[in-house]
Amino acid sequence: MTLSGRDAYRDELALLGAEDPSLLCLEADLGGKGHAFQLAHPERFFNLGIAEGAMVDMAAGLASAGYKPFVSTFAPFAALRAAESLKLTLGYLAAGVTVVAPYAGVSGAWFGTTHHTLEDLAVLRSVPGVTIAAPYGEAEMRAVIREAVRSGKPHYIRTGRNAAYESLDTSAAEGPREGELPLVNWEFRAGSEDVCLVSVGEEGTRLAMEARLAAPGTAHAHLVYLDHEHLTAAAAELAAHHRRFVVVEEHRAQGGVAEALALLLPRCEVTAASANRSWPSEGGDHAEVMAAVGLDLPAVLAAVDRAGDRSLAGAA
């Protein structure tokens, strides 16, 4: 059975913990029953309650003592409530702390706006030195966790709630890699004048793949690592094959990956299929709340059509 991103994280960390006694797992009242790391290594599992900033501060101290702490809480509470602690711990101190943030975007759905975060990438991307990842599917999450342990660098890893996806195939991937993952994973490459979808995170990738089925022949490049350094390298590869891009991301356009790529690709056209500037005021499941903020399959297809129309206009 394919695991969700957050369950894959817990399972992979438990497996790695059997080999590395320096790995610690800290949670802010989010562990629940049957947490894989807690069951396997109870003496190295700590539930800090709803004290997210203190949890990150504690992780900084533990990292300075030679441990490898992984901390996890809802994305809005990690990226926003604990923002100052993240800035100082991951950025200024460059402590070897990994933050795993489930419930990103509006995957909290009916929990409401307090439990949504369409701003976390904007916050974390502005902190120098932090490796930012948004894996799609179990295999990508496991690879990102392994790389975070191996590198010892500060990480922010974004994931959803309970959705489980099969990761894209990387067997034919070319170009530079981070650990086991390509910086750009081409699901399909078309002509240089064709519009290319660039997918970010779980829901952005799901929508991009659905758009490819609805509009066969559309190119699709998938990104896992989203910090400035990795995007700079990815941008060079993207520009070598296409000139027009639509970035699909469960985030607001302001501070998102589309905005970052637009700065890195000044000779290309980069637009976004992303959340709008509204605040969801009604409940619903994940897909319904995404649609309420303007991010669904029709919105992605419309963005591709607009980018294609500009392409034709430019050619004329």
Contacts in CASP RR format, 6 or more apart in sequence:
PFRMAT RR
TARGET T0000
AUTHOR 0000-0000-0000
METHOD contacts of the structure
MODEL  1
MTLSGRDAYRDELALLGAEDPSLLCLEADLGGKGHAFQLAHPERFFNLGI
AEGAMVDMAAGLASAGYKPFVSTFAPFAALRAAESLKLTLGYLAAGVTVV
APYAGVSGAWFGTTHHTLEDLAVLRSVPGVTIAAPYGEAEMRAVIREAVR
SGKPHYIRTGRNAAYESLDTSAAEGPREGELPLVNWEFRAGSEDVCLVSV
GEEGTRLAMEARLAAPGTAHAHLVYLDHEHLTAAAAELAAHHRRFVVVEE
HRAQGGVAEALALLLPRCEVTAASANRSWPSEGGDHAEVMAAVGLDLPAV
LAAVDRAGDRSLAGAA
1 164 0 8 1.000
2 137 0 8 1.000
2 138 0 8 1.000
2 164 0 8 1.000
2 165 0 8 1.000
2 166 0 8 1.000
3 11 0 8 1.000
3 138 0 8 1.000
3 164 0 8 1.000
4 138 0 8 1.000
4 159 0 8 1.000
4 160 0 8 1.000
4 161 0 8 1.000
4 162 0 8 1.000
4 163 0 8 1.000
4 164 0 8 1.000
5 102 0 8 1.000
5 135 0 8 1.000
5 137 0 8 1.000
5 138 0 8 1.000
5 141 0 8 1.000
5 159 0 8 1.000
5 160 0 8 1.000
5 163 0 8 1.000
5 164 0 8 1.000
5 202 0 8 1.000
6 72 0 8 1.000
6 100 0 8 1.000
6 102 0 8 1.000
6 159 0 8 1.000
6 160 0 8 1.000
6 161 0 8 1.000
6 162 0 8 1.000
7 36 0 8 1.000
7 164 0 8 1.000
8 137 0 8 1.000
8 138 0 8 1.000
8 141 0 8 1.000
8 142 0 8 1.000
8 145 0 8 1.000
9 72 0 8 1.000
9 100 0 8 1.000
9 141 0 8 1.000
9 145 0 8 1.000
9 157 0 8 1.000
9 159 0 8 1.000
10 25 0 8 1.000
10 35 0 8 1.000
10 36 0 8 1.000
10 37 0 8 1.000
11 36 0 8 1.000
11 142 0 8 1.000
12 141 0 8 1.000
12 142 0 8 1.000
12 145 0 8 1.000
12 146 0 8 1.000
13 23 0 8 1.000
13 25 0 8 1.000
13 36 0 8 1.000
13 37 0 8 1.000
13 70 0 8 1.000
13 145 0 8 1.000
14 36 0 8 1.000
14 37 0 8 1.000
14 39 0 8 1.000
14 40 0 8 1.000
14 41 0 8 1.000
16 23 0 8 1.000
16 145 0 8 1.000
16 146 0 8 1.000
16 149 0 8 1.000
17 23 0 8 1.000
17 37 0 8 1.000
17 40 0 8 1.000
17 41 0 8 1.000
17 44 0 8 1.000
18 40 0 8 1.000
18 41 0 8 1.000
20 68 0 8 1.000
20 149 0 8 1.000
21 44 0 8 1.000
22 66 0 8 1.000
22 67 0 8 1.000
22 68 0 8 1.000
23 41 0 8 1.000
23 44 0 8 1.000
23 67 0 8 1.000
23 68 0 8 1.000
23 70 0 8 1.000
23 149 0 8 1.000
24 44 0 8 1.000
24 45 0 8 1.000
24 46 0 8 1.000
24 59 0 8 1.000
24 62 0 8 1.000
24 67 0 8 1.000
24 68 0 8 1.000
24 69 0 8 1.000
24 70 0 8 1.000
25 35 0 8 1.000
25 37 0 8 1.000
25 38 0 8 1.000
25 41 0 8 1.000
25 44 0 8 1.000
25 45 0 8 1.000
25 46 0 8 1.000
25 69 0 8 1.000
25 70 0 8 1.000
25 72 0 8 1.000
26 46 0 8 1.000
26 47 0 8 1.000
26 48 0 8 1.000
26 55 0 8 1.000
26 58 0 8 1.000
26 59 0 8 1.000
26 69 0 8 1.000
26 70 0 8 1.000
26 71 0 8 1.000
26 72 0 8 1.000
27 35 0 8 1.000
27 45 0 8 1.000
27 46 0 8 1.000
27 47 0 8 1.000
27 48 0 8 1.000
27 49 0 8 1.000
27 71 0 8 1.000
27 72 0 8 1.000
27 73 0 8 1.000
28 47 0 8 1.000
28 48 0 8 1.000
28 49 0 8 1.000
28 50 0 8 1.000
28 51 0 8 1.000
28 52 0 8 1.000
28 55 0 8 1.000
28 71 0 8 1.000
28 72 0 8 1.000
28 73 0 8 1.000
28 74 0 8 1.000
28 77 0 8 1.000
29 47 0 8 1.000
29 48 0 8 1.000
29 49 0 8 1.000
29 50 0 8 1.000
29 73 0 8 1.000
30 72 0 8 1.000
30 73 0 8 1.000
30 74 0 8 1.000
30 102 0 8 1.000
31 38 0 8 1.000
31 47 0 8 1.000
31 72 0 8 1.000
35 45 0 8 1.000
37 44 0 8 1.000
37 45 0 8 1.000
38 45 0 8 1.000
48 54 0 8 1.000
48 55 0 8 1.000
48 58 0 8 1.000
49 55 0 8 1.000
50 77 0 8 1.000
52 73 0 8 1.000
52 77 0 8 1.000
52 78 0 8 1.000
52 81 0 8 1.000
52 82 0 8 1.000
52 85 0 8 1.000
53 81 0 8 1.000
53 82 0 8 1.000
53 84 0 8 1.000
53 85 0 8 1.000
54 85 0 8 1.000
55 71 0 8 1.000
55 73 0 8 1.000
55 82 0 8 1.000
56 71 0 8 1.000
56 78 0 8 1.000
56 82 0 8 1.000
56 85 0 8 1.000
56 86 0 8 1.000
56 89 0 8 1.000
56 97 0 8 1.000
56 99 0 8 1.000
57 85 0 8 1.000
57 89 0 8 1.000
58 69 0 8 1.000
59 69 0 8 1.000
59 71 0 8 1.000
59 89 0 8 1.000
59 95 0 8 1.000
59 97 0 8 1.000
60 85 0 8 1.000
60 88 0 8 1.000
60 89 0 8 1.000
60 93 0 8 1.000
60 95 0 8 1.000
60 97 0 8 1.000
61 95 0 8 1.000
62 69 0 8 1.000
63 69 0 8 1.000
63 89 0 8 1.000
63 95 0 8 1.000
63 96 0 8 1.000
63 97 0 8 1.000
64 95 0 8 1.000
68 96 0 8 1.000
68 98 0 8 1.000
68 149 0 8 1.000
68 152 0 8 1.000
69 96 0 8 1.000
69 97 0 8 1.000
69 98 0 8 1.000
70 97 0 8 1.000
70 98 0 8 1.000
70 99 0 8 1.000
70 100 0 8 1.000
70 148 0 8 1.000
71 78 0 8 1.000
71 97 0 8 1.000
71 98 0 8 1.000
71 99 0 8 1.000
71 100 0 8 1.000
72 78 0 8 1.000
72 99 0 8 1.000
72 100 0 8 1.000
72 101 0 8 1.000
72 102 0 8 1.000
73 82 0 8 1.000
73 101 0 8 1.000
74 101 0 8 1.000
74 102 0 8 1.000
74 103 0 8 1.000
74 115 0 8 1.000
74 117 0 8 1.000
75 101 0 8 1.000
75 102 0 8 1.000
75 103 0 8 1.000
75 104 0 8 1.000
75 105 0 8 1.000
75 117 0 8 1.000
75 120 0 8 1.000
75 158 0 8 1.000
75 160 0 8 1.000
76 103 0 8 1.000
76 114 0 8 1.000
76 115 0 8 1.000
76 116 0 8 1.000
76 117 0 8 1.000
76 120 0 8 1.000
78 86 0 8 1.000
78 99 0 8 1.000
78 101 0 8 1.000
78 120 0 8 1.000
78 156 0 8 1.000
79 86 0 8 1.000
79 101 0 8 1.000
79 117 0 8 1.000
79 119 0 8 1.000
79 120 0 8 1.000
79 123 0 8 1.000
79 124 0 8 1.000
79 156 0 8 1.000
80 117 0 8 1.000
80 119 0 8 1.000
80 120 0 8 1.000
80 123 0 8 1.000
83 123 0 8 1.000
86 99 0 8 1.000
86 123 0 8 1.000
86 124 0 8 1.000
86 127 0 8 1.000
86 130 0 8 1.000
86 156 0 8 1.000
87 127 0 8 1.000
89 95 0 8 1.000
89 97 0 8 1.000
89 154 0 8 1.000
90 96 0 8 1.000
90 97 0 8 1.000
90 99 0 8 1.000
90 127 0 8 1.000
90 129 0 8 1.000
90 130 0 8 1.000
90 154 0 8 1.000
90 155 0 8 1.000
90 156 0 8 1.000
91 127 0 8 1.000
91 128 0 8 1.000
91 129 0 8 1.000
91 130 0 8 1.000
91 154 0 8 1.000
94 129 0 8 1.000
94 153 0 8 1.000
94 154 0 8 1.000
95 154 0 8 1.000
96 152 0 8 1.000
96 153 0 8 1.000
96 154 0 8 1.000
97 154 0 8 1.000
97 155 0 8 1.000
98 145 0 8 1.000
98 148 0 8 1.000
98 149 0 8 1.000
98 154 0 8 1.000
98 155 0 8 1.000
98 156 0 8 1.000
98 157 0 8 1.000
99 155 0 8 1.000
99 156 0 8 1.000
99 157 0 8 1.000
100 145 0 8 1.000
100 157 0 8 1.000
100 159 0 8 1.000
101 117 0 8 1.000
101 120 0 8 1.000
101 156 0 8 1.000
101 157 0 8 1.000
101 158 0 8 1.000
101 159 0 8 1.000
102 159 0 8 1.000
102 160 0 8 1.000
102 161 0 8 1.000
103 111 0 8 1.000
103 115 0 8 1.000
103 117 0 8 1.000
103 160 0 8 1.000
103 161 0 8 1.000
104 117 0 8 1.000
104 120 0 8 1.000
104 134 0 8 1.000
104 158 0 8 1.000
104 159 0 8 1.000
104 160 0 8 1.000
104 250 0 8 1.000
105 116 0 8 1.000
105 117 0 8 1.000
105 118 0 8 1.000
105 120 0 8 1.000
105 160 0 8 1.000
105 203 0 8 1.000
105 250 0 8 1.000
105 251 0 8 1.000
105 275 0 8 1.000
106 116 0 8 1.000
106 118 0 8 1.000
106 250 0 8 1.000
106 275 0 8 1.000
106 280 0 8 1.000
106 286 0 8 1.000
106 289 0 8 1.000
106 290 0 8 1.000
106 293 0 8 1.000
107 160 0 8 1.000
107 161 0 8 1.000
107 163 0 8 1.000
107 202 0 8 1.000
107 203 0 8 1.000
107 250 0 8 1.000
107 286 0 8 1.000
108 115 0 8 1.000
108 116 0 8 1.000
108 161 0 8 1.000
108 286 0 8 1.000
108 289 0 8 1.000
109 161 0 8 1.000
109 283 0 8 1.000
109 284 0 8 1.000
109 285 0 8 1.000
109 286 0 8 1.000
109 288 0 8 1.000
109 289 0 8 1.000
110 283 0 8 1.000
110 284 0 8 1.000
110 285 0 8 1.000
110 289 0 8 1.000
112 280 0 8 1.000
112 283 0 8 1.000
113 279 0 8 1.000
113 280 0 8 1.000
116 280 0 8 1.000
116 289 0 8 1.000
118 250 0 8 1.000
118 251 0 8 1.000
118 252 0 8 1.000
118 275 0 8 1.000
118 293 0 8 1.000
119 251 0 8 1.000
119 252 0 8 1.000
119 255 0 8 1.000
120 156 0 8 1.000
120 158 0 8 1.000
120 251 0 8 1.000
121 132 0 8 1.000
121 134 0 8 1.000
121 158 0 8 1.000
121 226 0 8 1.000
121 249 0 8 1.000
121 251 0 8 1.000
121 255 0 8 1.000
121 256 0 8 1.000
121 257 0 8 1.000
122 251 0 8 1.000
122 252 0 8 1.000
122 254 0 8 1.000
122 255 0 8 1.000
122 256 0 8 1.000
124 130 0 8 1.000
124 132 0 8 1.000
124 156 0 8 1.000
124 227 0 8 1.000
125 132 0 8 1.000
125 226 0 8 1.000
125 227 0 8 1.000
125 228 0 8 1.000
125 255 0 8 1.000
125 256 0 8 1.000
125 260 0 8 1.000
128 228 0 8 1.000
129 153 0 8 1.000
129 154 0 8 1.000
129 227 0 8 1.000
129 229 0 8 1.000
130 154 0 8 1.000
130 155 0 8 1.000
130 156 0 8 1.000
130 227 0 8 1.000
131 148 0 8 1.000
131 151 0 8 1.000
131 153 0 8 1.000
131 154 0 8 1.000
131 155 0 8 1.000
131 156 0 8 1.000
131 225 0 8 1.000
131 227 0 8 1.000
131 230 0 8 1.000
132 155 0 8 1.000
132 156 0 8 1.000
132 157 0 8 1.000
132 158 0 8 1.000
132 225 0 8 1.000
132 226 0 8 1.000
132 227 0 8 1.000
132 230 0 8 1.000
133 144 0 8 1.000
133 155 0 8 1.000
133 156 0 8 1.000
133 157 0 8 1.000
133 158 0 8 1.000
133 224 0 8 1.000
133 225 0 8 1.000
133 226 0 8 1.000
134 157 0 8 1.000
134 158 0 8 1.000
134 159 0 8 1.000
134 200 0 8 1.000
134 201 0 8 1.000
134 202 0 8 1.000
134 223 0 8 1.000
134 224 0 8 1.000
134 226 0 8 1.000
135 141 0 8 1.000
135 143 0 8 1.000
135 144 0 8 1.000
135 157 0 8 1.000
135 159 0 8 1.000
135 167 0 8 1.000
135 201 0 8 1.000
135 202 0 8 1.000
135 224 0 8 1.000
136 165 0 8 1.000
136 167 0 8 1.000
136 168 0 8 1.000
136 199 0 8 1.000
136 201 0 8 1.000
136 202 0 8 1.000
136 205 0 8 1.000
136 206 0 8 1.000
136 222 0 8 1.000
136 224 0 8 1.000
137 164 0 8 1.000
137 165 0 8 1.000
137 166 0 8 1.000
137 167 0 8 1.000
137 202 0 8 1.000
138 164 0 8 1.000
138 165 0 8 1.000
138 166 0 8 1.000
138 167 0 8 1.000
139 166 0 8 1.000
139 167 0 8 1.000
140 167 0 8 1.000
140 168 0 8 1.000
140 181 0 8 1.000
140 224 0 8 1.000
141 157 0 8 1.000
141 159 0 8 1.000
143 179 0 8 1.000
143 180 0 8 1.000
143 181 0 8 1.000
144 155 0 8 1.000
144 157 0 8 1.000
144 181 0 8 1.000
144 224 0 8 1.000
145 157 0 8 1.000
146 179 0 8 1.000
146 180 0 8 1.000
147 178 0 8 1.000
147 179 0 8 1.000
147 180 0 8 1.000
147 181 0 8 1.000
148 155 0 8 1.000
148 157 0 8 1.000
150 179 0 8 1.000
158 201 0 8 1.000
159 202 0 8 1.000
160 202 0 8 1.000
161 286 0 8 1.000
163 202 0 8 1.000
163 203 0 8 1.000
163 286 0 8 1.000
165 202 0 8 1.000
165 205 0 8 1.000
165 206 0 8 1.000
168 185 0 8 1.000
168 187 0 8 1.000
168 205 0 8 1.000
168 222 0 8 1.000
170 180 0 8 1.000
170 181 0 8 1.000
170 182 0 8 1.000
170 185 0 8 1.000
173 182 0 8 1.000
173 184 0 8 1.000
173 185 0 8 1.000
173 186 0 8 1.000
174 182 0 8 1.000
175 182 0 8 1.000
175 183 0 8 1.000
175 184 0 8 1.000
175 237 0 8 1.000
176 182 0 8 1.000
176 183 0 8 1.000
176 233 0 8 1.000
176 237 0 8 1.000
177 183 0 8 1.000
178 224 0 8 1.000
178 225 0 8 1.000
178 230 0 8 1.000
181 224 0 8 1.000
181 225 0 8 1.000
183 223 0 8 1.000
183 224 0 8 1.000
183 225 0 8 1.000
183 230 0 8 1.000
183 233 0 8 1.000
183 234 0 8 1.000
183 237 0 8 1.000
184 221 0 8 1.000
184 222 0 8 1.000
184 223 0 8 1.000
184 234 0 8 1.000
184 237 0 8 1.000
184 238 0 8 1.000
185 221 0 8 1.000
185 222 0 8 1.000
185 223 0 8 1.000
185 224 0 8 1.000
186 219 0 8 1.000
186 220 0 8 1.000
186 221 0 8 1.000
186 222 0 8 1.000
186 241 0 8 1.000
187 208 0 8 1.000
187 209 0 8 1.000
187 212 0 8 1.000
187 220 0 8 1.000
187 221 0 8 1.000
187 222 0 8 1.000
188 212 0 8 1.000
188 217 0 8 1.000
188 218 0 8 1.000
188 219 0 8 1.000
188 220 0 8 1.000
189 196 0 8 1.000
189 219 0 8 1.000
189 221 0 8 1.000
189 241 0 8 1.000
190 196 0 8 1.000
190 217 0 8 1.000
190 218 0 8 1.000
190 219 0 8 1.000
190 242 0 8 1.000
191 219 0 8 1.000
191 241 0 8 1.000
191 242 0 8 1.000
192 241 0 8 1.000
192 242 0 8 1.000
192 243 0 8 1.000
193 243 0 8 1.000
193 244 0 8 1.000
193 311 0 8 1.000
193 315 0 8 1.000
194 217 0 8 1.000
194 218 0 8 1.000
194 219 0 8 1.000
194 242 0 8 1.000
194 244 0 8 1.000
194 311 0 8 1.000
195 218 0 8 1.000
195 219 0 8 1.000
195 242 0 8 1.000
195 244 0 8 1.000
195 245 0 8 1.000
195 246 0 8 1.000
195 304 0 8 1.000
195 307 0 8 1.000
195 308 0 8 1.000
195 311 0 8 1.000
196 218 0 8 1.000
196 219 0 8 1.000
196 220 0 8 1.000
196 221 0 8 1.000
196 238 0 8 1.000
196 241 0 8 1.000
196 242 0 8 1.000
196 244 0 8 1.000
196 245 0 8 1.000
196 246 0 8 1.000
197 208 0 8 1.000
197 211 0 8 1.000
197 212 0 8 1.000
197 218 0 8 1.000
197 219 0 8 1.000
197 220 0 8 1.000
197 221 0 8 1.000
197 245 0 8 1.000
197 246 0 8 1.000
197 247 0 8 1.000
197 248 0 8 1.000
197 300 0 8 1.000
197 304 0 8 1.000
198 208 0 8 1.000
198 220 0 8 1.000
198 221 0 8 1.000
198 222 0 8 1.000
198 223 0 8 1.000
198 238 0 8 1.000
198 245 0 8 1.000
198 246 0 8 1.000
198 247 0 8 1.000
198 248 0 8 1.000
198 257 0 8 1.000
198 258 0 8 1.000
198 261 0 8 1.000
199 205 0 8 1.000
199 207 0 8 1.000
199 208 0 8 1.000
199 209 0 8 1.000
199 220 0 8 1.000
199 221 0 8 1.000
199 222 0 8 1.000
199 223 0 8 1.000
199 247 0 8 1.000
199 248 0 8 1.000
199 249 0 8 1.000
200 223 0 8 1.000
200 226 0 8 1.000
200 247 0 8 1.000
200 248 0 8 1.000
200 249 0 8 1.000
200 250 0 8 1.000
200 251 0 8 1.000
200 257 0 8 1.000
201 224 0 8 1.000
201 249 0 8 1.000
201 250 0 8 1.000
202 250 0 8 1.000
203 250 0 8 1.000
203 286 0 8 1.000
203 290 0 8 1.000
203 295 0 8 1.000
204 248 0 8 1.000
204 249 0 8 1.000
204 250 0 8 1.000
205 222 0 8 1.000
205 248 0 8 1.000
207 248 0 8 1.000
207 273 0 8 1.000
207 295 0 8 1.000
207 296 0 8 1.000
207 297 0 8 1.000
207 300 0 8 1.000
208 220 0 8 1.000
208 222 0 8 1.000
208 248 0 8 1.000
208 300 0 8 1.000
209 220 0 8 1.000
210 297 0 8 1.000
210 300 0 8 1.000
211 218 0 8 1.000
211 220 0 8 1.000
211 248 0 8 1.000
211 297 0 8 1.000
211 300 0 8 1.000
211 301 0 8 1.000
211 304 0 8 1.000
212 218 0 8 1.000
212 220 0 8 1.000
214 297 0 8 1.000
214 301 0 8 1.000
215 301 0 8 1.000
215 304 0 8 1.000
218 304 0 8 1.000
219 241 0 8 1.000
219 242 0 8 1.000
221 238 0 8 1.000
221 242 0 8 1.000
223 231 0 8 1.000
223 234 0 8 1.000
223 257 0 8 1.000
225 231 0 8 1.000
225 234 0 8 1.000
226 257 0 8 1.000
226 260 0 8 1.000
228 260 0 8 1.000
231 257 0 8 1.000
231 260 0 8 1.000
231 261 0 8 1.000
231 264 0 8 1.000
232 264 0 8 1.000
235 261 0 8 1.000
235 264 0 8 1.000
235 265 0 8 1.000
238 245 0 8 1.000
238 261 0 8 1.000
238 265 0 8 1.000
238 268 0 8 1.000
239 265 0 8 1.000
239 267 0 8 1.000
239 268 0 8 1.000
242 268 0 8 1.000
243 267 0 8 1.000
243 268 0 8 1.000
243 269 0 8 1.000
244 268 0 8 1.000
244 269 0 8 1.000
244 307 0 8 1.000
244 308 0 8 1.000
244 310 0 8 1.000
244 311 0 8 1.000
245 258 0 8 1.000
245 261 0 8 1.000
245 265 0 8 1.000
245 268 0 8 1.000
245 269 0 8 1.000
245 270 0 8 1.000
245 271 0 8 1.000
245 307 0 8 1.000
246 271 0 8 1.000
246 272 0 8 1.000
246 273 0 8 1.000
246 300 0 8 1.000
246 303 0 8 1.000
246 304 0 8 1.000
246 307 0 8 1.000
247 257 0 8 1.000
247 258 0 8 1.000
247 261 0 8 1.000
247 270 0 8 1.000
247 271 0 8 1.000
247 272 0 8 1.000
247 273 0 8 1.000
247 274 0 8 1.000
248 272 0 8 1.000
248 273 0 8 1.000
248 274 0 8 1.000
248 300 0 8 1.000
248 303 0 8 1.000
249 256 0 8 1.000
249 257 0 8 1.000
249 258 0 8 1.000
249 272 0 8 1.000
249 273 0 8 1.000
249 274 0 8 1.000
250 274 0 8 1.000
250 275 0 8 1.000
250 290 0 8 1.000
250 295 0 8 1.000
251 257 0 8 1.000
251 274 0 8 1.000
251 275 0 8 1.000
252 274 0 8 1.000
252 275 0 8 1.000
252 276 0 8 1.000
252 277 0 8 1.000
253 259 0 8 1.000
253 272 0 8 1.000
253 274 0 8 1.000
253 275 0 8 1.000
254 277 0 8 1.000
256 272 0 8 1.000
256 274 0 8 1.000
258 270 0 8 1.000
258 271 0 8 1.000
258 272 0 8 1.000
258 274 0 8 1.000
259 272 0 8 1.000
261 270 0 8 1.000
262 270 0 8 1.000
269 307 0 8 1.000
269 310 0 8 1.000
269 311 0 8 1.000
271 303 0 8 1.000
271 306 0 8 1.000
271 307 0 8 1.000
272 303 0 8 1.000
273 295 0 8 1.000
273 299 0 8 1.000
273 300 0 8 1.000
273 303 0 8 1.000
274 295 0 8 1.000
275 290 0 8 1.000
275 293 0 8 1.000
275 294 0 8 1.000
275 295 0 8 1.000
276 293 0 8 1.000
276 294 0 8 1.000
276 295 0 8 1.000
278 292 0 8 1.000
278 293 0 8 1.000
280 289 0 8 1.000
280 292 0 8 1.000
280 293 0 8 1.000
282 292 0 8 1.000
283 289 0 8 1.000
287 296 0 8 1.000
290 296 0 8 1.000
END
